[in-house]
Amino acid sequence: MELVFSTAEQYIMDLVRKAAAQIGVEAYPIGGFVRDKILGRPTKDIDIVCNGDGINLAHAVAELLPQPAKVSFFKTYGTAQMRIQGIEVEFVGARKESYSPDSRNPSVSPGTLEDDQKRRDFTINALAVSLAPESYATVIDPFDGLLDLQDKIIRTPLLPDQTFSDDPLRMMRAIRFATQLSFHIEVSCFESICRQKERIKIISKERIADELNKIMMSAKPSIGFDLLFRSGLLEIILPQLAALSGTEYIDNKGHKDNFYHSIQVLDNIVPHTDNLWLRWAALLHDVGKAPTKRFEKGHGWTFHGHEVVSGKMVPKIFGNLKLPLNEKMLYTRKIIELHHRPVALTKENITDSAIRRLLFDAGEDIDDLMTLCEADITSKNAQKVKKFLENFELVRQKLKEIEEKDKIRNWQPPISGEEIMETFGLSPSREVGQIKTAIREAILDGLILNNYEAARNYMLAFAESLSLKPQNK
């Protein structure tokens, strides 16, 4: 099989061929670039392996460019990077590796192209391309990776137990590629992942989170989370989510499997957002159902307050995975804690006050919240789904009407704390807080308009109930 390169890729290949000939080495595009070219997927970068010094090859390529190019190189790893015509190109010398049981960092020594292909994680990532004149653009495929691409199979070049034990992160990469490409993990490989799952504990949380985020951003992330669960990896890396699995029956009353519901909600939200943290909110929105599950006679299964418990669990989950504990975590937590509020509004006569409070609490994230609520509908009953969506549309319309009238979204107090203190001659105190809270609640309850004049009049009346009088100026 021969690859067909784009104009920019062809330019890079010509440069690499010429530079390799000048310094007396052989060079080969390899790995994900080759795989994605064959699959017709977009390619953003090119990995070049050579039977020599990759850093020297990168500098030789740079010297052939009409304009100077910056070469970033890392002597410790023997790698170099540069950008050519908008494409990131990485150079490395071919190598062979050996591993110790307690680390995924190998001992590395120079090797041949075949050695380098053997050390690759999967057959579909071990494909290389010849740049030699007599075999130009021909795929070099020692492990039948082309056949695996055709059959949509994830398989290791060597015995899977050795591959996954050497570098346990490859277990998550297998699942991630299966998710991104909609491929199947070969049976013996998946069985090996199940056997080797405890080895994931030597991998840094940052690397695990990176793979989870890539699964999360795929077109159908439920594939990955199902594989993580069935392999036993999820119980180790995200036990709070794994705990949602299963159903239980008492008095012939059961509840749905909240794990599979959660990953269905995640799939549902994918077409509507590329926001990673909203996708995390979708995945974790019901994570509090495991600790709040109760069976109540006459009512069946209940999960009272699970949305609040779910939100409280987010900082620990993010901390354990070394995900950011900044505004991204706070956003995820807020969306989760609020996700039942719009649902409640569909089950009662919607009051303006309830809508104002939801707008106030959700702020700029109200649209994301509604997106999650609609994704949360996983019923197989078409009539139920239709009814839920119609109800949510009514809530959306009411939100729009109230926002246009009352301007509660991203609400700022019409009266500042400074003005309250100046008006009544107060220093920072409980009374200042009471007045601010009273004004806010009066606006949210619709007792007064959301403007300065109404708020000041209300402030003066409320302050009188606290025996406070305006200072004479």
C-alpha positions as CSV (number, residue, x, y, z in Angstrom):
1,M,0.0,0.0,0.0
2,E,1.2,3.5,-0.9
3,L,0.2,6.7,0.9
4,V,-0.8,9.9,-1.0
5,F,0.5,13.0,0.7
6,S,-0.9,16.5,0.8
7,T,1.1,19.3,-0.8
8,A,2.4,20.4,2.6
9,E,3.2,16.8,3.7
10,Q,5.0,16.1,0.4
11,Y,7.1,19.2,0.9
12,I,8.1,17.9,4.4
13,M,8.8,14.4,3.1
14,D,11.1,15.8,0.4
15,L,13.0,17.9,3.0
16,V,13.4,14.8,5.3
17,R,14.6,12.6,2.4
18,K,17.2,15.2,1.4
19,A,18.4,15.9,4.9
20,A,18.6,12.2,5.8
21,A,20.7,11.5,2.7
22,Q,23.0,14.3,3.6
23,I,23.8,13.0,7.1
24,G,23.7,9.3,6.0
25,V,20.6,8.0,7.9
26,E,17.3,6.4,6.9
27,A,14.1,8.2,8.0
28,Y,10.5,7.0,8.2
29,P,7.2,8.7,9.0
30,I,5.6,6.4,11.7
31,G,2.7,5.9,14.1
32,G,-0.4,8.0,14.3
33,F,0.3,10.0,11.2
34,V,0.4,6.9,9.0
35,R,-2.7,5.4,10.8
36,D,-4.7,8.5,10.3
37,K,-3.7,9.0,6.7
38,I,-4.9,5.5,5.9
39,L,-8.2,6.1,7.8
40,G,-8.7,9.4,6.1
41,R,-8.7,11.3,9.4
42,P,-7.2,14.8,9.7
43,T,-3.5,14.8,10.5
44,K,-2.0,17.6,12.7
45,D,1.5,16.3,13.2
46,I,4.1,13.9,11.8
47,D,6.5,11.7,13.7
48,I,9.7,10.9,12.0
49,V,12.0,8.1,13.2
50,C,15.5,7.5,11.9
51,N,18.2,5.0,12.4
52,G,20.5,7.6,14.0
53,D,20.3,10.8,15.9
54,G,16.8,12.4,15.6
55,I,18.1,15.8,16.9
56,N,20.8,15.9,14.2
57,L,18.2,15.1,11.5
58,A,15.9,17.9,12.7
59,H,18.7,20.4,12.5
60,A,19.7,19.1,9.0
61,V,16.1,19.6,7.9
62,A,16.0,23.1,9.4
63,E,19.1,24.1,7.4
64,L,17.2,23.2,4.1
65,L,14.3,25.6,4.8
66,P,14.3,28.9,3.0
67,Q,13.4,30.7,6.2
68,P,15.1,29.9,9.6
69,A,13.0,27.6,11.8
70,K,13.2,27.1,15.5
71,V,14.2,23.6,16.5
72,S,13.1,22.6,20.0
73,F,15.1,19.7,21.2
74,F,15.3,17.5,24.4
75,K,18.7,15.8,24.7
76,T,17.5,13.6,27.6
77,Y,14.8,12.0,25.4
78,G,16.7,12.4,22.1
79,T,13.7,14.1,20.5
80,A,13.4,17.4,18.5
81,Q,10.3,19.3,17.3
82,M,9.8,22.0,14.7
83,R,6.9,23.5,12.8
84,I,6.9,23.4,9.0
85,Q,4.1,24.8,6.9
86,G,1.7,24.7,9.9
87,I,2.5,21.0,10.7
88,E,4.2,20.0,13.9
89,V,7.1,17.6,13.0
90,E,8.8,15.5,15.7
91,F,12.1,13.7,15.1
92,V,13.5,10.8,17.2
93,G,16.1,8.1,16.7
94,A,14.9,4.5,16.5
95,R,15.2,2.8,19.8
96,K,14.5,-0.4,21.8
97,E,13.3,-0.4,25.3
98,S,13.3,-2.4,28.5
99,Y,11.2,-1.9,31.6
100,S,11.4,-2.5,35.3
101,P,8.2,-3.7,37.0
102,D,7.7,-0.6,39.2
103,S,7.9,2.1,36.5
104,R,6.6,2.9,33.1
105,N,9.8,4.8,32.2
106,P,11.9,2.4,30.1
107,S,15.6,2.0,29.7
108,V,16.3,3.1,26.2
109,S,19.1,2.2,23.8
110,P,19.6,2.8,20.0
111,G,17.8,0.3,17.8
112,T,16.6,-0.5,14.3
113,L,13.3,0.5,12.7
114,E,12.0,-3.0,13.6
115,D,13.0,-2.5,17.2
116,D,11.1,0.7,17.2
117,Q,8.0,-0.8,15.7
118,K,8.1,-3.6,18.3
119,R,8.0,-1.1,21.2
120,R,4.9,0.6,19.8
121,D,1.6,0.1,21.8
122,F,-0.6,-1.2,19.0
123,T,-0.3,-2.7,15.5
124,I,-2.2,0.2,14.0
125,N,0.4,2.6,15.6
126,A,3.4,0.5,14.4
127,L,3.0,1.4,10.8
128,A,5.9,3.2,9.1
129,V,6.4,4.6,5.6
130,S,9.4,4.2,3.4
131,L,11.0,7.3,2.0
132,A,13.6,5.4,0.0
133,P,13.4,6.1,-3.8
134,E,12.8,2.4,-4.7
135,S,9.9,2.0,-2.3
136,Y,8.7,5.6,-1.7
137,A,5.5,6.0,0.2
138,T,5.1,2.2,0.7
139,V,3.8,1.2,4.1
140,I,6.1,-1.0,6.2
141,D,3.8,-3.3,8.2
142,P,5.5,-6.1,10.2
143,F,2.5,-6.8,12.5
144,D,-0.5,-6.8,10.1
145,G,-1.6,-3.4,11.3
146,L,-3.2,-2.7,7.9
147,L,-5.4,-5.7,8.3
148,D,-6.3,-4.6,11.8
149,L,-7.2,-1.1,10.5
150,Q,-9.5,-2.9,7.9
151,D,-11.1,-5.1,10.6
152,K,-11.2,-2.3,13.1
153,I,-9.2,-4.1,15.7
154,I,-7.0,-2.8,18.6
155,R,-4.2,-5.4,19.1
156,T,-0.6,-5.2,20.5
157,P,2.4,-6.1,18.4
158,L,3.9,-8.3,21.2
159,L,2.1,-10.4,23.8
160,P,-0.5,-8.1,25.5
161,D,0.6,-9.1,29.0
162,Q,4.1,-7.8,28.2
163,T,2.9,-4.7,26.4
164,F,0.5,-3.6,29.2
165,S,2.8,-4.6,32.1
166,D,5.7,-2.6,30.6
167,D,3.5,0.5,30.3
168,P,0.1,0.3,32.0
169,L,-1.0,3.5,30.4
170,R,-1.4,1.5,27.2
171,M,-4.5,-0.1,28.8
172,M,-6.2,3.3,28.8
173,R,-4.8,4.2,25.4
174,A,-6.4,0.9,24.0
175,I,-9.7,2.0,25.4
176,R,-9.3,5.5,24.2
177,F,-8.5,4.5,20.6
178,A,-11.4,2.0,20.7
179,T,-13.6,4.9,21.6
180,Q,-12.2,7.5,19.2
181,L,-12.1,5.1,16.2
182,S,-15.1,2.9,17.1
183,F,-12.8,-0.1,17.0
184,H,-12.9,-3.3,19.0
185,I,-10.2,-4.4,21.4
186,E,-9.0,-7.9,20.4
187,V,-10.3,-10.5,22.9
188,S,-6.9,-11.5,24.3
189,C,-5.9,-7.9,24.7
190,F,-9.0,-7.0,26.7
191,E,-8.6,-10.1,28.8
192,S,-5.0,-8.9,29.5
193,I,-6.3,-5.5,30.5
194,C,-8.7,-7.2,33.0
195,R,-5.7,-9.2,34.4
196,Q,-3.3,-6.2,34.5
197,K,-5.8,-3.6,35.8
198,E,-4.0,-3.1,39.2
199,R,-0.9,-2.0,37.3
200,I,-2.7,1.3,36.4
201,K,-1.8,2.4,40.0
202,I,1.8,3.2,39.0
203,I,0.6,5.7,36.4
204,S,0.4,9.4,37.4
205,K,-3.1,10.8,37.9
206,E,-2.3,13.5,35.3
207,R,-1.7,11.0,32.6
208,I,-4.9,9.1,33.5
209,A,-6.9,12.3,33.5
210,D,-5.5,13.2,30.1
211,E,-6.8,9.9,28.7
212,L,-10.2,10.3,30.4
213,N,-10.5,13.8,28.8
214,K,-9.7,12.4,25.4
215,I,-12.4,9.7,25.9
216,M,-14.8,12.4,27.1
217,M,-14.2,14.5,24.0
218,S,-14.9,11.7,21.6
219,A,-18.1,11.3,19.5
220,K,-19.4,8.5,21.7
221,P,-17.6,8.5,25.1
222,S,-19.9,5.8,26.5
223,I,-17.9,3.2,24.6
224,G,-14.8,4.1,26.6
225,F,-16.5,4.3,30.0
226,D,-18.3,1.0,29.4
227,L,-14.9,-0.6,28.6
228,L,-13.3,1.0,31.6
229,F,-16.1,-0.4,33.8
230,R,-16.1,-3.9,32.3
231,S,-12.3,-4.1,32.6
232,G,-12.2,-3.2,36.2
233,L,-10.2,0.0,35.6
234,L,-13.0,2.3,36.5
235,E,-13.3,0.9,40.0
236,I,-9.7,1.9,40.5
237,I,-9.5,5.3,38.8
238,L,-13.1,6.6,39.4
239,P,-14.8,4.4,42.0
240,Q,-17.6,6.9,42.7
241,L,-18.8,6.4,39.1
242,A,-18.4,2.7,39.2
243,A,-20.5,2.6,42.4
244,L,-23.6,3.6,40.4
245,S,-23.7,0.3,38.5
246,G,-26.4,-2.2,39.0
247,T,-30.0,-2.4,39.9
248,E,-31.7,-3.6,43.0
249,Y,-35.3,-4.9,43.7
250,I,-37.3,-4.8,46.9
251,D,-41.0,-5.6,46.9
252,N,-40.9,-5.9,43.1
253,K,-39.7,-2.3,42.9
254,G,-36.4,-1.6,41.2
255,H,-34.4,1.4,40.1
256,K,-32.5,2.0,36.8
257,D,-28.8,1.3,36.4
258,N,-27.5,4.8,37.2
259,F,-24.0,4.1,35.7
260,Y,-25.4,3.3,32.3
261,H,-27.9,6.1,32.6
262,S,-25.0,8.5,33.4
263,I,-22.9,7.5,30.3
264,Q,-26.0,7.7,28.2
265,V,-26.6,11.3,29.4
266,L,-22.9,12.0,28.4
267,D,-23.5,10.7,24.9
268,N,-26.7,12.7,24.7
269,I,-25.0,16.0,25.5
270,V,-22.0,15.4,23.1
271,P,-23.8,16.8,19.9
272,H,-24.7,20.0,21.8
273,T,-21.4,21.0,23.4
274,D,-17.6,20.8,23.1
275,N,-17.3,22.2,26.6
276,L,-15.2,19.5,28.4
277,W,-16.5,20.6,31.8
278,L,-20.1,20.4,30.8
279,R,-19.4,16.9,29.6
280,W,-17.9,16.2,33.0
281,A,-21.0,17.6,34.7
282,A,-23.1,15.2,32.5
283,L,-21.0,12.2,33.6
284,L,-21.0,13.0,37.3
285,H,-24.5,14.6,37.6
286,D,-25.9,11.5,39.5
287,V,-22.7,10.4,41.2
288,G,-24.4,11.1,44.6
289,K,-27.1,8.5,44.0
290,A,-25.0,5.7,45.4
291,P,-24.6,7.3,48.9
292,T,-28.1,8.6,49.0
293,K,-30.0,5.4,47.8
294,R,-32.7,4.4,50.2
295,F,-35.8,2.1,50.0
296,E,-38.8,3.6,51.6
297,K,-41.9,1.5,52.2
298,G,-44.8,2.8,50.1
299,H,-42.5,5.0,48.0
300,G,-39.9,2.7,46.6
301,W,-36.3,3.8,45.9
302,T,-35.4,7.3,46.7
303,F,-32.2,9.4,46.2
304,H,-33.1,12.5,48.2
305,G,-30.7,15.4,47.8
306,H,-28.5,13.4,45.5
307,E,-27.8,16.5,43.3
308,V,-26.3,18.4,46.4
309,V,-24.3,15.3,47.4
310,S,-23.1,14.9,43.8
311,G,-21.9,18.5,43.8
312,K,-20.1,18.0,47.1
313,M,-18.3,15.0,45.7
314,V,-16.8,16.9,42.7
315,P,-13.8,18.6,44.5
316,K,-12.6,15.2,45.8
317,I,-13.1,13.5,42.4
318,F,-11.3,16.4,40.6
319,G,-8.5,16.4,43.3
320,N,-8.0,12.6,43.0
321,L,-7.6,12.9,39.3
322,K,-5.5,16.0,39.4
323,L,-8.1,17.8,37.4
324,P,-8.2,21.6,37.9
325,L,-9.6,22.8,41.2
326,N,-10.2,26.3,39.9
327,E,-13.3,27.9,38.3
328,K,-13.6,24.8,36.0
329,M,-14.3,22.6,39.0
330,L,-16.6,25.2,40.5
331,Y,-18.5,25.5,37.2
332,T,-18.9,21.7,37.1
333,R,-20.1,21.5,40.7
334,K,-22.6,24.3,40.2
335,I,-24.2,22.8,37.1
336,I,-24.5,19.4,38.9
337,E,-26.0,21.0,42.1
338,L,-28.6,22.9,40.0
339,H,-29.5,20.2,37.5
340,H,-32.8,19.2,39.3
341,R,-34.1,22.8,39.6
342,P,-35.4,23.1,36.0
343,V,-36.9,19.6,36.3
344,A,-38.8,20.7,39.4
345,L,-40.1,23.7,37.5
346,T,-41.7,21.4,34.9
347,K,-43.7,19.7,37.6
348,E,-45.5,22.7,39.1
349,N,-47.0,26.0,38.2
350,I,-44.0,28.0,37.3
351,T,-43.8,31.1,39.5
352,D,-41.8,34.2,38.4
353,S,-40.0,34.0,41.7
354,A,-38.8,30.5,41.1
355,I,-37.6,31.5,37.6
356,R,-35.8,34.6,39.0
357,R,-34.0,32.4,41.6
358,L,-32.9,29.9,39.0
359,L,-31.6,32.7,36.8
360,F,-29.8,34.3,39.8
361,D,-28.2,31.0,40.9
362,A,-27.2,29.8,37.4
363,G,-26.2,33.2,36.0
364,E,-24.4,33.0,32.6
365,D,-24.4,29.2,32.8
366,I,-28.2,28.9,32.6
367,D,-28.1,27.7,28.9
368,D,-25.5,25.0,29.8
369,L,-27.7,23.9,32.7
370,M,-30.8,23.6,30.4
371,T,-28.6,21.6,27.9
372,L,-27.7,19.1,30.6
373,C,-31.3,18.8,31.8
374,E,-32.5,17.9,28.3
375,A,-29.6,15.4,27.9
376,D,-30.8,13.8,31.1
377,I,-33.9,12.5,29.4
378,T,-33.0,8.8,28.7
379,S,-36.5,7.3,28.7
380,K,-37.2,4.8,25.9
381,N,-40.8,6.0,25.9
382,A,-41.2,8.4,23.0
383,Q,-44.2,10.0,24.5
384,K,-42.5,10.7,27.8
385,V,-39.5,12.2,26.0
386,K,-41.8,14.4,23.9
387,K,-43.6,15.6,27.1
388,F,-40.3,16.3,28.9
389,L,-38.9,18.3,26.0
390,E,-42.1,20.3,25.7
391,N,-42.0,21.1,29.4
392,F,-38.4,22.2,29.2
393,E,-39.2,24.4,26.2
394,L,-41.8,26.1,28.4
395,V,-39.2,26.7,31.1
396,R,-36.8,28.1,28.5
397,Q,-39.5,30.5,27.3
398,K,-40.3,31.6,30.8
399,L,-36.6,32.1,31.5
400,K,-36.3,34.3,28.5
401,E,-39.4,36.4,29.4
402,I,-38.2,37.0,33.0
403,E,-34.7,37.8,32.0
404,E,-35.9,40.4,29.4
405,K,-38.2,42.0,32.1
406,D,-36.1,41.7,35.3
407,K,-32.4,41.4,34.1
408,I,-31.5,38.9,36.8
409,R,-28.9,37.0,34.8
410,N,-25.5,38.1,36.1
411,W,-27.3,40.2,38.7
412,Q,-25.5,43.0,40.4
413,P,-27.0,44.7,43.5
414,P,-28.6,48.0,42.7
415,I,-27.4,49.3,46.1
416,S,-23.8,48.7,47.1
417,G,-22.6,47.9,50.6
418,E,-20.6,51.1,50.6
419,E,-23.8,53.1,49.9
420,I,-25.6,51.3,52.7
421,M,-22.8,52.1,55.2
422,E,-22.7,55.8,54.0
423,T,-26.5,56.2,54.2
424,F,-26.8,54.9,57.8
425,G,-23.3,55.8,59.1
426,L,-22.4,52.1,59.6
427,S,-19.1,50.3,59.5
428,P,-19.0,46.7,58.1
429,S,-21.5,44.9,60.2
430,R,-24.3,42.3,60.4
431,E,-26.9,45.1,59.6
432,V,-25.2,45.9,56.3
433,G,-25.5,42.2,55.3
434,Q,-29.1,42.1,56.4
435,I,-30.1,45.1,54.3
436,K,-28.3,43.7,51.2
437,T,-29.9,40.3,51.6
438,A,-33.4,41.9,52.1
439,I,-33.0,43.9,48.9
440,R,-31.9,40.9,46.9
441,E,-34.8,38.7,48.3
442,A,-37.3,41.4,47.6
443,I,-36.2,41.6,43.9
444,L,-36.1,37.8,43.5
445,D,-39.6,37.5,45.0
446,G,-40.9,40.2,42.7
447,L,-41.8,42.6,45.6
448,I,-39.8,45.4,44.0
449,L,-38.4,46.1,40.6
450,N,-34.7,45.4,39.8
451,N,-33.6,49.1,39.7
452,Y,-31.9,51.7,41.9
453,E,-35.0,53.8,42.9
454,A,-37.1,50.8,44.0
455,A,-34.1,49.2,45.8
456,R,-33.3,52.5,47.7
457,N,-36.9,53.0,48.8
458,Y,-37.0,49.4,50.0
459,M,-33.7,49.9,51.8
460,L,-35.0,52.9,53.7
461,A,-38.2,51.1,54.7
462,F,-36.4,47.9,55.8
463,A,-33.7,49.8,57.7
464,E,-36.4,51.5,59.7
465,S,-37.5,48.0,60.9
466,L,-33.9,47.6,62.2
467,S,-34.2,51.1,64.0
468,L,-31.7,52.6,61.6
469,K,-32.1,56.1,60.3
470,P,-30.4,57.9,57.4
471,Q,-27.6,60.2,58.3
472,N,-28.1,63.9,57.7
473,K,-25.7,65.4,55.3
